Amino acid sequence: MTMQYSTATSRFNSGQIKAGMQRTTKLPFARPDLSELEFEAVRRVMESGWITSGPETDAFESEFAEMIGAPGAAAVNSATAALHLGLVALGIGPGDVVLVPALTFTATAEVVSRTGARPVLLDVNRQDYLLSPEIVQKFLDGCSQSPDGPVCAEGRVRAVICVHYGGRVCDLDGLFELCDRAGLELLQDAAHSFPSRDGNGYVGRRGPVTAFSFYATKNMTTGEGGMLTGDRPELIERVRRMRLHGIATPAHRRAGWHYDVVEQGYKYNLSDIASAIGRVQLQRATEMWNRRKAIHDRYQKAFGQIPGIRTCPEQDASAYHLYTLEISPEARLNRDEFIAALEERYIGTGLHFIPLYRMTYYRERYGLQPADFPACEEIFARIVSLPIYSAMSDEDCDDVIHAVQDCQKL
Ligand SMILES: Cc1ncc(COP(=O)(O)O)c(C=O)c1O
């Protein structure tokens, strides 16, 4: 499907100052890009009288699948729900191990322990922050082999969840090949990765489970929301059932009062109000991606020559969800001073991520040591995320550039 370019303008005016002068109002780290079209779509659904999951969600699901070329899609209320249902549908549970990168949001590992399985955290590639086939292979080399596949101290290794950090795509050819060989399932946490590209198409078009997030800060948003895409029709059907209590036929497809519950389910469905927003955001996805890419390119150019700063790892396939800088110990301001200095200049920042082994819950439950994750440790010590979103004006972008240059000038 060719996406339409929209001429819609943002309802939120953000630019407050002229380039070169210090801002007087805060530039938030992230802000949704919502135009009149989303407001009109919500009004249309609200006036229709059907606001929970229904025809709008069906349409959103199929339009999303069509756009990324996925054989199937199931709309849910978060990426967390998509990953959780994906793991359940793959039969992962107690006694199983799922390999997860340590540099991610808690949702990626939380869904594993929710099934009763054990998340085992792995270090990431120092250069691009991604889980690589080499890292997974190294872990598997330390496992024993059983007729059911690799076994480690924590249990039977069943699956890997790779995270396309910041929109950069992991080596999917390598990971699929490795997982096929080892008898593992590969799930993709694509919370940051709409629309990222994978070879000749979009991320989400291959593999059993890819989970997208439409949380408020994501490249496209429905407020809260998510989508599971996958290439196994029976798995998609099961996820569609489980997302709404295991009910065989959803309300908007039933003629009368009768319905049946055919398995244990969850309350993970997406409303038609959210789906109405999603359908418009989908139409505007290329326009919004172009804007993110333009900001990314400007930052790369502006920050390339500043001593002590490493610019964002480059990848053409990226969704450009995050723009990260690394601040080395030799920079004029260290990372924490730099964040404070940007805040003083009214520039919001983020930090992606505090590695999971540093969180009380994971540290205490699994007895993890930072020394076992040298790449994550170095990344965490240096990293900061700058604002990058399509609702930013050129002036906002100038403000970020001037503030960074100002903070780190020698
Ligand atoms: C890498 C990653 N995975 C999963 C999630 C969870 O997404 P959601 O809030 O839609 O459940 C997030 C959210 O920020 C994320 O950053």
Ligand as a Chemical Component Dictionary entry (heavy atoms), coordinates in Angstrom:
data_LIG
# 
_chem_comp.id                   LIG 
_chem_comp.type                 NON-POLYMER 
_chem_comp.pdbx_formal_charge   0 
_chem_comp.three_letter_code    LIG 
# 
loop_
_chem_comp_atom.comp_id 
_chem_comp_atom.atom_id 
_chem_comp_atom.alt_atom_id 
_chem_comp_atom.type_symbol 
_chem_comp_atom.charge 
_chem_comp_atom.model_Cartn_x 
_chem_comp_atom.model_Cartn_y 
_chem_comp_atom.model_Cartn_z 
_chem_comp_atom.pdbx_ordinal 
LIG C1 C1 C 0 11.607 -1.627 24.251 1  
LIG C2 C2 C 0 10.204 -1.559 24.757 2  
LIG N1 N1 N 0 9.472  -2.678 24.798 3  
LIG C3 C3 C 0 8.194  -2.682 25.211 4  
LIG C4 C4 C 0 7.590  -1.522 25.647 5  
LIG C5 C5 C 0 6.181  -1.580 26.151 6  
LIG O1 O1 O 0 5.298  -0.905 25.311 7  
LIG P1 P1 P 0 3.788  -0.666 25.795 8  
LIG O2 O2 O 0 3.799  0.509  26.704 9  
LIG O3 O3 O 0 3.003  -0.422 24.548 10 
LIG O4 O4 O 0 3.359  -1.916 26.490 11 
LIG C6 C6 C 0 8.309  -0.324 25.634 12 
LIG C7 C7 C 0 7.669  0.917  26.076 13 
LIG O5 O5 O 0 8.200  1.960  26.165 14 
LIG C8 C8 C 0 9.653  -0.346 25.173 15 
LIG O6 O6 O 0 10.385 0.781  25.151 16 
# 
loop_
_chem_comp_bond.comp_id 
_chem_comp_bond.atom_id_1 
_chem_comp_bond.atom_id_2 
_chem_comp_bond.value_order 
_chem_comp_bond.pdbx_ordinal 
LIG C1 C2 SING 1  
LIG C2 N1 SING 2  
LIG C2 C8 DOUB 3  
LIG N1 C3 DOUB 4  
LIG C3 C4 SING 5  
LIG C4 C5 SING 6  
LIG C4 C6 DOUB 7  
LIG C5 O1 SING 8  
LIG O1 P1 SING 9  
LIG P1 O2 DOUB 10 
LIG P1 O3 SING 11 
LIG P1 O4 SING 12 
LIG C6 C7 SING 13 
LIG C6 C8 SING 14 
LIG C7 O5 DOUB 15 
LIG C8 O6 SING 16 
# 
